Amino acid sequence: MSDLPLIQADRAVPPPAATTSTGGRRRRLRLLSRTDRVVITLMVLVPLLLVTGFVWLPAVATVLLSGTDWDGIGPLNEIDFVGVRNYSDVVNIYPPFVPAVQHNLLWLAALFVVATPFGMFLAVLLDKEIRGSRFYQTALYLPVVLSLALIGFVWQLLYSRDQGLINAVFGSNVDWYGDSSVNIWAVMVASGWRHVGYIMLLYLAGLKGVDPSLREAAAVDGASESRAFFRVVFPVLRPINIIVLVVTVIESLRAFDLVWVVNKGRNGLELISALVTQNVVGEASRIGFGSALATIMLVVSLVFITIYLATVMRENRE
């Protein structure tokens, strides 16, 4: 009988944790001060204005101008709309377009089949915390921070016909940048050198987030290291794989800096991005025609970006 009031009292007293939790929620629900609201508004508004002004408006203008024959000189009110004529001309009567598409596809294949798997392989090795892994990570990632234009100059030291290291070592006299039969392969090697470091970093970050118990369970089941990676670890890296796919496609489309430094995208180095520049800012000054080429690049990029966003949103809902 004497224990009953004590039990009731215990039931009547709320747990301290609940009180603390309730107080924390109340503190988090406090109204923001005027300064906080101003700061948050600026943090949202300034990036939104920059993205709108430098990304979305130019993209919309490009799509609109692709249906005109504007040369960039006459007034905007005198622009003649020609519908899809520019797209028809690009496909039917513009000789560099087909080689440019072929070179972009070749570039994509080289990055996807050679550079990307090699970057993933390096990430797997570095994930094992081998001796000097920090140094190797820095050395492999260093080309990523360099622009493609600078990479073109760096590889010129290797590819130079008269003073290049490759010709000096092998005693050859190949014009690696000038010969149209080999220059596309030479610049893809230079581009792949940079791409490997980027892919290595993405996969290394993904591997660090893999639950170690998955590998331990696979080892207990007797799976080999390679079998455990492809059957257990690689499927877990699905979000990283989607990112790598999008990055690889975009890199193959925007491979402009390197070929422009070499020979302005001519003589075997035709790319769609180089054709856009030649028509928009080159001597031709065909803004409408160049915008049609740019719109084609935009549509191809948006297809893969949409796939990526759809995948991310679906995983967030799950």
NUNU-909555 format. One record per atom (N, C-alpha, C): x, y, z; residue in one letter. Coordinates in steps of 0.05 Angstrom, whole numbers, plus 5000, padded with zeros to 4 digits. Example, Ala and Ser with C-alpha at 12.3 -4.5 7.8 and 13.67 -1.06 7.14 Angstrom:
<rs>
526448865156a524649105156a526449345156a525749555142s527349795143s525850015157s
</rs>
This chain:
<rs>
501649765000m500050005000m501750255000m503950255015s505550495016s507050544990s507450344973d508850384948d507150504927d504450504929l502650594908l502950894903l503051064923p503351354917p506051404903p508051254911l510651294898l510551224868l509151014862i508850934834i507251134818i505151234830q503551444817q505151694813q506751764833a508352004830a510351974808a511551724806d513451684784d512151704757d509651614756r508351634730r507551914723r507152074744a506352354739a508552534731a511052454738v513352624732v514352564703v514352754685p515352704658p518352644657p519252484639p522052424637p523652674631p526052704642p527752934636p528352964607p528752734593a529452744565a527252874549a524752814556a522552934541a522453234545a522953324570t523053614575t525153744559t527553624559t529753734543t529153744514t527953534503s527253524475s525253734468s523253764485t521153974480t522354254480t524154294499g525454564500g527154614476g528554404466g530154434442g528454504418g526154364416r524454424393r523354714394r522754804419r521855074421r523955274413r526455224421r528555404413r528955404383r528655174370r529055164341r526855304327r524455324340l522155444327l522055744332l524055854344r524056144349r523856294322r522656514323l522456684298l525156794292l525856794267l528456904258l528357204261l530657324267s530757614269s530757734241s530457994239r530358124213r533058094198r535258104213t537858064200t538157784189t537157584203d537357304193d535657274168d533357404168r531657374144r532957514120r534257744125v535557884103v537857714092v539457594110v541757434101v540757194086v538757054095i537756814081i536656894054i535257124053t534057214027t536357264007t538457404016l540657463998l542157203989l542457014008m543756764001m542256613980m539656633979v537956503959v537756663934v537356923937l536757093914l539157143896l541457193909v543857263893v544657023875v544956783885p545656553867p543456513846p540856543854l538756513834l538956713812l539556963818l539857163797l542257103779l544457013791l546856943775l546356713757l545056503767v544456273750v542556343728v540556503735t538556593715t539856763693t541556943701g542857133682g544957013665g546456823677f548756713662f548356433651f546156303659v545656033649v543056013634v540856073648w538256023636w537556213614w537956473619l537356673598l538956623572l541656583574p543156513550p542256263537p541456063553a540555813541a537955853525a536056003538v533556053524v534056223499v535756423501a536456593478a537656433455a539356243463t540556063442t538455903427t536555793442v534455633429v532855813410v532156053419l530556243403l532156333378l534656393382l536256493359l536856263339l536656013347s537155793329s535155783306s532855913310g530855923289g530956183273g533256323273t533456573258t535956563240t536156763224d538556793207d540257033215d540157113240w541557343250w544557313248w545857523239d548757513236d550257653259d548757753279g549957883302g550558173298g549858283275i550458563269i547958733267i545958633253g543558793249g541958823275g540059003276p538359043300p536558803304p535758763329l534158533336l531358533324l530358783319n527658793308n527558723278n529858693266e529958613237e530758323233e530758163255i531457883253i529257733238i529957563219d528157403205d528157123216d525757023222f525556743232f525356553209f526956353210v527156153188v526255873197v525155853220g524155593230g526455403235g526255163223v528254953227v530254933205v530355143189r532255143166r535155103175r535955233196n538655203206n539254913213n537454783226y537854503233y538054333208y536354393188s536554243163s539254283150s540154533150d542754593137d545054463152d544854453178v546954323194v547254033186v545053893183v545053603178v545653553148v544753713130n544753643102n547053783086n547654033091i549554173074i551954293089i552454193112y554754293128y556754073131y558854063114p560653833114p562053773141p562853973157p564253903182p562553763203p559853773199f558153673221f558453373225f558453213204v558652923207v561252843220v563552953210p566052883224p566052973253p564853203259a564753293287a563153103304a560853003295v559352813310v560952553314v562252463293q563852223296q566052253316q567352493316h569552543335h568552563363h566152683367n565052703394n564252423404n563152253387l562551973395l565051823401l567151863385l569651723390l570851823416l570652073422w571652193447w570152063470w567452043468l565851923489l566651633493l567051483472a567751203474a570451173488a572351343481a575051333493a574951393523a573451593531l573251663559l571651443574l569551343562f567851153576f569050873578f570450793557v571550513556v574350493568v575950703566v578750693574v579150853600v578651113598a579351293620a577751243645a575151203642t573351163665t573950903680t574150673667p574950433681p577650453695p579550593681f582250613693f582150793718f580451003717g580151173741g578851013764g576950843757m575650683778m577650483790m579350373773f581350183782f583350313801f584150553794l585950703812l584550763839l581950833838a580550893863a580450643880a580050403869v579950163884v582650113898v584850163883l587550123894l588050313917l587350563913l587850773933l586050733958l583750603954d581950563976d583150353996d585150213988k586450014005k588450134024k588650394024e590550534042e593350434039e594250414014i597050324009i598950544017i601450474020r603450674029r603750894007r603651144016g603951363998g601351423983g599051333993s596551373979s595851673977s596551823997r595952113996r597452243973r599952163970f601552273948f600452203921f599651953918y598551863893y595852003887y594252043907q591752183903q592252473893q594152603906t594752873897t595852883869t597752703863a598952693836a596852633814a595052453820l593052373800l590952583797l590352733818y588252933817y589353203806y591953243806l593053493798l592153583770l592053403750p591153493723p588353603723p586653523742v583853603742v583653903747v585454013763v585354303770v586554473748v587654343727l588754493705l586654513683l586654733669s584754773647s585654603623s583754533606l584554373582l586454523564l586154783563a588054943547a590854913557a591254923584l593854893595l594954613591l593054413593i593854143587i594854103559i593654253540g594554243512g597454343510g598054553524f600854653523f602754463537f601854343559v603654143573v604253913555v602253803541w602753573524w604153653498w604253913492q605754003469q608753943473q609653943498l612353873505l612953583498l610953413498l611253133491l610853083461l608953243449y608053193422y609553353401y611153543409s612453713389s614053553369s613753633344r615053473323r618153493324r619153723331d622053763330d623353723358d622053813379q623153803406q621553633425q619653493416g617853333434g619353093446g618553023470l619752793484l619252533470l616752493459i616052233447i617752183422i617952383405n619552353381n622552313387n623452453409a626252423417a626852143427a625052033442v625451763454v625351553433v623351563415f622951353395f624351413369f625651643366g627051703341g625151743318g622751823322s620751853301s620552153294s618952203273n618652483264n615652533258n613952453277v611052473274v610152743283v608452873268d607253123276d604553053290d604753013316w602452903331w600053093331w600453343330y598253533330y597553623302y599353593283g598753693256g597753483237g598453233241d597553013223d594652933230d592852973210s590052923215s589352633220s591252453215s590652163220s591252083248s592752243263v593552163290v592852383311v592252623302n591852833323n589452793341n587352663330i585052623347i585752423370i587452233364w588252043384w590152173404w591752353395a593652493413a592152663433a590152813424v588752993442v586952833461v585952603452m584352433470m586052313492m588552253487v590352163508v590752383528v591152633519a591452853537a588952903554a586652883540s584052923555s583552693574s584252453566g583852223584g585652243609g587952353606w589852393628w588452563650w587052763642r585652933661r583152793672r581752653654h579152523662h579652303682h581852163681v582451943699v582452043728v583752273732g583852373759g581152453771g579452563753y576752643762y575152393770y575152193753i573651953759i574751813783i577351813786m578651693810m577551813835m577352083835l576452223859l573552153865l571752143845l568952083849l568551803860l569951613848y569651333858y570951303885y573151433891l574451413917l572551523939l571251743933a569351853952a566951653957a566051523935g563951333938g564751083954g567250993949l568250753963l568550803993l569251044000k569451104029k566851084043k564651114029g562051104041g560750824041g562050624030v561050354029v561350224056v559250094065d559249964091d561249734091d563249734109p565349524109p564149244114p561749234128s560548974133s559748824108s559248974086l558448844061l560848684050l563248794051r565548654042r566248424060r565948464086e566548254105e564648014101e562048074096a560147854091a560847704065a561647854045a562447724020a564947554023a566847644040a569247494045a568647234060a566747264079v565947024095v564646814077v563146904057d561846724038d563746604018d566246684019g568346574002g568646713975g567446943972a567647093946a570447213943a571547193919s574147323914s573847623915s576147763916e576048053918e574748183894e575348093870s574148203847s571148143845s570447893853r567647813852r566047973873r567248023896a565848183917a565448463908a567448573893f567148853883f564848873863f564848703843f562848733822f560048633830f559948453849r557348343857r556148493882r557848613898v556948733923v557449033923v559949113919v560649403922v559649563899v560149473874f559449633851f556449703850f554649513856p551749593856p551149803876p552549803899v552150013919v552950283909v554850293890l555850543879l554050653856l551550563855r549850643833r549550943831r549151103852p549051393849p551651513837p553951403845i556451493834i556651423804i555651183797n555751103769n554151293752n551851373762i550151563746i551651833743i552851923764i554452173763i556652153743i558151923744v560351883725v559351873696v557151753692l555951743664l555352023654l554052183671v553452463663v555952623658v557852603677v560352753674v561852673649v561952413643t563352323619t562052423593t559452413592v558052523568v558552823565v558352973586i558753253585i561653323577i563553173588e566353223582e566853163552e565552963541s565952903513s564753123495s562653253504l561353463489l562853733491l563953793515r565154053519r568154043514r569153833501a571953813495a572754023474a572854273483f573354493465f576054613469f576854673493d579254823499d581754693486d581954423489l584254283479l584554303449l582354243434v582554243405v582854533395v581654723409w581955003399w584755103402w586155023423v588955093427v590654973406v590054723398v591654583379v591454693351v589054703340n588754803312n585954923307n584655023329k581955153326k579854963315k580154703321g578154503313g578054443284g580254453270r580354383242r582254153237r582454073211n584353873203n584353623220n582053493222g581853243237g580953273266g580653513275l579753563303l577153703305l575353653285e572753773285e571053663309e570053843325l568153773346l565853963345l563553883356i561154053354i561654313369i562954303392s563454543407s565254743392s567254633377a568954803361a567354923338a565554773326l563954883304l562155113314l561055083339v559455303350v561155553352v563555533362t565255773365t565955893338t566555713318q567355813292q565055973279q562555893284n560356033271n559356273287n559656263314v558556483330v560556713333v563056653339v565056863344v567256863322v567056683303g569056683282g568456883260g569856853237e569557033215e566757013202e565556773204a562956743191a560756913204a560856933231s558857083246s556057003239s555456743240r552756643235r551556563262r550456753275i549356713302i547156503302i545356523284g543056333283g544056053277g545856013258f546955753251f548555633274f550155803287g551755703310g549955633333g547755783337s545855723358s544455463354s544055393329a542855133323a544754903332a547254933326l549254743335l549354723365l549254953378a549354963408a546854833420a544554873407t542054753417t542154453415t543454343394i543754053392i545353953415i547554093422m549154013445m547554033471m545954243473l544254273497l542354053501l541053973479v539053753481v540353493489v542653433477v543953183484v544753183514v545853413523s546653433551s544253403570s541953523562l539653523580l538453243582l538853073562v537852803564v539152653587v541852673588f543252533609f542952673637f542752933637i542353073662i539553003673i537552973656t534952903665t534952623677t536352433664i536652163675i537852173703i539952333706y541252353732y539352473753y537952683747l536152813766l533852623773l532852483754a530652293759a531552073778a534051973774t535051763791t535451863820t536552103822v536952223849v534352263864v532452373850m529852433863m528452173870m528651963854r527351713860r528651583885r531351603887e532651493911e532051653936e531651913933n530952073957n528052003967n526251943948r523551863957r523651593971r525451413962e525651153975e526851174003e
</rs>
